Amino acid sequence: MILRNQGQKVGDRRSPSMAFTLIELLIVIAIIAILALIAVPNFLEAQIRAKVTRTYADMKSLAVAFEAYYIDWSHYPPDWDSDGSMDEGRTYANLTTPIAYITKIPDDVFTTGKTNLHTGKSTPYFQYVGWSPGGGPPQLQRLGVQYIMSTVGPDLKDDLLWAHAYRGLDSYNRSYNPTNGTVSSGDIARSNIGFVPD
């Protein structure tokens, strides 16, 4: 003879003790939510760190191409801003044609597809400002700086003031520093004498 509880069908092997209670389900959902709150910010931080690392590597590659161009032409690529357009595309084209100093111009991962606050245009390239020897801000002339390429960095704001880009020239220095947090303010910039400030 099969014993059964009231309401339980013959042959039904489930017992009430095997089902999840509402409290148990709420606890599981709370644990999943806590894990998500921990994991999502870490994932976003990892994305920003990867973009910063890529930016440093891309700027180093461009700097090598700039130096190769300088060896051939005795000056860095011209800064096409005589008409106020600051056309980085024309500047960087000097590195790929007619001689390929670099095979492909890397995109600026922080501004690609966004309007550049400095130029008012949408450009995939690093901002570039170049001066002929003896030209440019006097503070940078003394250091031998002939060009600066930069990106807005993780905060996506144009913070760098060209004339005061190097530490010790002025109290104003908005270079990116990861020790202040991954999305701290400041731009990532490199010149012919190294990263700003180096």
C-alpha positions as CSV (number, residue, x, y, z in Angstrom):
1,M,0.0,0.0,0.0
2,I,1.3,3.4,-1.0
3,L,1.1,6.1,1.7
4,R,0.4,9.6,0.4
5,N,-0.2,13.0,1.8
6,Q,-3.5,14.7,1.2
7,G,-3.4,16.3,-2.3
8,Q,-0.5,14.2,-3.4
9,K,-1.1,11.9,-6.3
10,V,-0.2,8.2,-6.3
11,G,3.3,7.7,-7.8
12,D,4.3,11.4,-7.2
13,R,7.8,11.1,-5.7
14,R,8.3,14.9,-4.9
15,S,8.1,15.9,-1.4
16,P,7.4,19.4,-0.1
17,S,10.9,19.6,1.5
18,M,12.6,19.5,-1.9
19,A,11.2,22.8,-3.3
20,F,12.8,26.2,-2.9
21,T,11.2,28.6,-0.6
22,L,10.7,32.3,-1.5
23,I,13.4,33.3,1.0
24,E,15.9,30.9,-0.5
25,L,15.2,32.4,-4.0
26,L,15.6,35.9,-2.7
27,I,18.9,35.1,-1.1
28,V,20.2,33.6,-4.3
29,I,19.1,36.7,-6.3
30,A,20.8,39.0,-3.7
31,I,24.1,37.0,-4.0
32,I,24.0,37.3,-7.8
33,A,23.3,41.0,-7.6
34,I,26.2,41.6,-5.2
35,L,28.6,39.6,-7.5
36,A,27.4,41.7,-10.5
37,L,28.0,44.9,-8.5
38,I,31.6,43.8,-7.9
39,A,32.3,42.4,-11.4
40,V,30.9,45.1,-13.6
41,P,33.0,48.0,-12.3
42,N,36.1,45.8,-12.5
43,F,35.3,44.9,-16.1
44,L,34.9,48.6,-17.0
45,E,38.2,49.4,-15.3
46,A,39.9,46.7,-17.2
47,Q,38.6,48.2,-20.5
48,I,39.9,51.6,-19.6
49,R,43.3,50.2,-18.6
50,A,43.5,48.3,-21.9
51,K,42.7,51.5,-23.8
52,V,45.4,53.4,-21.9
53,T,47.9,50.7,-22.6
54,R,47.0,50.6,-26.3
55,T,47.3,54.4,-26.5
56,Y,50.8,54.4,-25.0
57,A,51.8,51.6,-27.5
58,D,50.3,53.4,-30.5
59,M,52.0,56.7,-29.6
60,K,55.3,55.0,-29.3
61,S,54.8,53.5,-32.7
62,L,54.0,56.9,-34.2
63,A,57.0,58.4,-32.5
64,V,59.2,55.9,-34.2
65,A,57.6,56.8,-37.5
66,F,58.1,60.5,-36.8
67,E,61.8,60.0,-36.0
68,A,62.2,58.0,-39.3
69,Y,60.5,60.8,-41.2
70,Y,62.8,63.3,-39.4
71,I,65.9,61.4,-40.5
72,D,64.9,61.6,-44.1
73,W,63.5,65.2,-44.2
74,S,65.3,67.0,-41.3
75,H,61.9,68.1,-39.9
76,Y,58.8,66.5,-38.5
77,P,55.6,66.3,-40.5
78,P,53.9,69.7,-41.1
79,D,51.0,70.7,-38.9
80,W,48.2,71.5,-41.4
81,D,46.5,74.2,-39.5
82,S,47.1,77.3,-41.7
83,D,43.4,77.4,-42.5
84,G,42.4,76.7,-38.9
85,S,41.2,73.2,-39.8
86,M,44.0,71.3,-37.9
87,D,43.7,68.4,-40.3
88,E,45.5,65.5,-38.6
89,G,44.6,63.3,-41.5
90,R,46.8,65.4,-43.8
91,T,49.6,65.4,-41.2
92,Y,49.6,61.7,-40.7
93,A,49.3,61.0,-44.4
94,N,53.0,62.1,-44.6
95,L,53.9,59.0,-42.6
96,T,52.3,56.5,-45.1
97,T,52.9,58.1,-48.5
98,P,55.0,58.2,-50.6
99,I,57.3,56.4,-48.1
100,A,55.7,54.1,-45.6
101,Y,57.2,55.0,-42.3
102,I,54.3,53.2,-40.6
103,T,51.9,50.8,-42.4
104,K,48.7,52.1,-40.8
105,I,48.0,55.2,-38.7
106,P,46.5,54.0,-35.4
107,D,43.1,55.3,-34.3
108,D,42.7,57.3,-31.1
109,V,40.6,54.9,-29.1
110,F,39.3,57.7,-26.8
111,T,38.0,60.0,-29.5
112,T,37.2,57.8,-32.5
113,G,33.6,58.7,-33.7
114,K,33.4,61.6,-31.2
115,T,33.7,65.3,-31.9
116,N,37.0,66.6,-30.8
117,L,36.6,69.5,-28.4
118,H,39.8,71.2,-29.6
119,T,39.1,71.1,-33.3
120,G,35.3,70.8,-33.4
121,K,35.6,67.9,-35.8
122,S,35.2,64.2,-35.6
123,T,38.6,62.6,-36.2
124,P,39.9,59.1,-35.5
125,Y,43.5,60.4,-35.1
126,F,45.5,61.7,-32.2
127,Q,45.6,65.5,-32.0
128,Y,48.9,66.9,-33.5
129,V,50.5,70.2,-33.0
130,G,53.9,70.7,-34.6
131,W,56.4,73.6,-34.8
132,S,59.3,74.3,-37.1
133,P,62.7,74.4,-35.3
134,G,62.8,77.6,-33.3
135,G,59.0,77.9,-33.4
136,G,56.3,77.3,-30.9
137,P,55.9,78.4,-27.3
138,P,59.1,79.6,-25.7
139,Q,58.8,77.2,-22.8
140,L,58.8,74.3,-25.2
141,Q,61.5,75.7,-27.4
142,R,63.9,75.6,-24.4
143,L,63.2,71.9,-24.0
144,G,63.5,71.2,-27.7
145,V,59.9,70.2,-28.2
146,Q,59.0,70.3,-31.9
147,Y,55.6,68.5,-31.8
148,I,53.0,67.1,-29.4
149,M,50.4,64.5,-30.2
150,S,47.7,63.9,-27.6
151,T,44.4,62.3,-26.8
152,V,41.8,63.4,-24.3
153,G,42.3,60.3,-22.2
154,P,39.8,58.4,-20.1
155,D,37.9,61.5,-18.8
156,L,37.1,62.4,-22.5
157,K,37.9,66.1,-21.8
158,D,40.5,68.2,-23.5
159,D,42.6,69.2,-20.5
160,L,46.1,69.8,-21.9
161,L,47.4,73.4,-22.3
162,W,50.2,73.1,-24.9
163,A,52.5,75.8,-23.6
164,H,52.4,74.3,-20.1
165,A,52.5,70.7,-21.0
166,Y,55.6,69.9,-19.1
167,R,56.0,69.8,-15.3
168,G,58.0,72.6,-13.7
169,L,56.9,75.2,-16.3
170,D,53.8,76.3,-14.6
171,S,51.4,75.0,-11.9
172,Y,49.0,74.1,-14.6
173,N,49.7,70.5,-15.7
174,R,46.8,68.3,-16.8
175,S,48.6,65.2,-17.9
176,Y,47.0,61.9,-17.3
177,N,48.2,60.0,-14.2
178,P,46.7,56.6,-13.5
179,T,47.8,56.8,-9.8
180,N,44.9,59.2,-9.3
181,G,42.3,56.7,-10.6
182,T,41.8,55.1,-14.0
183,V,39.4,57.9,-15.1
184,S,41.3,60.7,-13.5
185,S,41.4,64.0,-15.5
186,G,44.3,64.8,-17.8
187,D,45.3,64.0,-21.4
188,I,47.8,61.5,-22.6
189,A,50.4,63.2,-24.7
190,R,53.8,62.5,-26.3
191,S,56.3,64.8,-28.0
192,N,59.6,64.2,-29.7
193,I,61.4,64.2,-26.3
194,G,59.0,61.6,-24.7
195,F,55.7,61.3,-22.9
196,V,54.3,64.4,-21.1
197,P,55.5,64.7,-18.4
198,D,58.3,62.2,-18.6
